[in-house]
């Protein structure tokens, strides 16, 4: 079994060819929009809103995967799978790991952004 990366730089390199202006735009979107979705997911889990948990975890799973956050995407998938089973306890138990993974992803994404020359 391969270990999932916090951040797969090859994914963004493939998509944007290390174009700093494009990466800057993606980073701005990620760091602005994703934290809002994470807070909404946390609230949905607290409120046991299965529809919102399912939707938000699914959206985050795909969005994070698209920009190289494989480990975070996997964490979101686990929440999504638990939500499909209406397993609120697992959703609550899985959220802290997801939150830790996405914070590490943000950190690695910012490092990658900083490594690109202007």
C-alpha positions in Angstrom: 0.0 0.0 0.0 1.4 3.4 -1.0 1.5 6.3 1.5 -0.7 9.2 0.4 1.1 12.5 0.1 0.0 15.6 2.1 0.5 17.5 -1.2 1.3 16.1 -4.6 3.4 18.9 -6.3 3.4 16.9 -9.5 -0.3 17.4 -9.9 0.0 21.2 -10.0 3.1 21.0 -12.1 1.2 19.0 -14.6 -1.8 21.3 -14.6 0.0 24.7 -14.5 3.6 24.0 -15.5 4.9 25.8 -12.5 3.3 29.1 -13.7 3.5 31.2 -10.6 0.6 33.5 -11.5 -1.7 30.5 -12.1 -0.5 28.8 -8.8 -1.1 32.1 -7.0 -4.7 32.2 -8.2 -5.3 28.5 -7.1 -3.7 29.1 -3.7 -5.9 32.2 -3.2 -9.0 30.2 -4.0 -8.0 27.2 -1.9 -7.1 29.3 1.1 -10.2 31.4 0.9 -12.9 28.9 0.0 -11.8 25.6 1.5 -11.7 26.9 5.2 -15.3 28.1 4.8 -16.3 24.6 3.6 -14.4 23.0 6.4 -16.2 25.1 9.0 -19.5 24.3 7.3 -18.7 20.6 7.5 -17.8 20.9 11.2 -21.1 22.6 11.9 -23.0 20.0 9.8 -21.4 17.2 11.8 -22.3 19.0 15.1 -25.9 19.5 13.9 -26.1 15.9 12.6 -27.2 17.3 9.2 -26.6 14.2 7.0 -27.4 16.0 3.7 -24.9 18.7 4.4 -22.2 16.3 5.7 -22.6 14.2 2.6 -22.5 17.1 0.2 -19.7 19.0 1.8 -17.4 15.9 2.3 -18.0 14.9 -1.3 -17.2 18.4 -2.6 -14.1 18.7 -0.4 -12.9 15.2 -1.4 -13.0 16.1 -5.1 -11.8 19.7 -4.8 -8.8 18.8 -2.7 -7.8 15.9 -4.9 -7.9 18.2 -7.9 -5.1 20.3 -6.5 -2.9 17.5 -5.1 -4.2 17.0 -1.6 -4.4 13.2 -1.8 -4.2 12.5 2.0 -6.8 15.1 2.7 -9.1 13.8 0.0 -8.9 10.4 1.5 -9.8 11.8 4.9 -12.8 13.5 3.3 -13.8 10.3 1.6 -13.9 8.5 4.9 -16.3 11.1 6.3 -18.3 10.9 3.1 -18.5 7.1 3.4 -19.6 7.3 7.1 -22.2 9.9 6.1 -23.6 7.6 3.5 -24.2 5.1 6.3 -25.6 7.9 8.5 -22.9 7.1 11.0 -22.7 10.4 12.9 -20.3 9.0 15.5 -17.7 8.0 12.8 -18.2 11.4 11.1 -17.4 13.1 14.4 -14.4 10.8 15.1 -13.0 11.3 11.6 -13.3 15.0 11.5 -10.2 15.9 13.7 -7.9 13.8 11.4 -9.5 15.5 8.3 -8.9 18.9 9.9 -5.3 18.0 10.7 -4.7 16.8 7.1 -6.2 19.9 5.5 -4.1 22.2 7.6 -1.0 20.3 6.6 -2.1 20.5 3.0 -2.5 24.3 3.3 1.0 24.5 4.8 2.5 22.4 2.0 0.6 24.3 -0.7 2.0 27.6 0.6 5.5 26.2 0.7 5.1 25.0 -2.9 3.9 28.5 -3.9 6.9 30.1 -2.2 9.3 27.8 -4.1 8.2 29.1 -7.5 10.2 32.0 -9.0 8.4 35.1 -10.2 
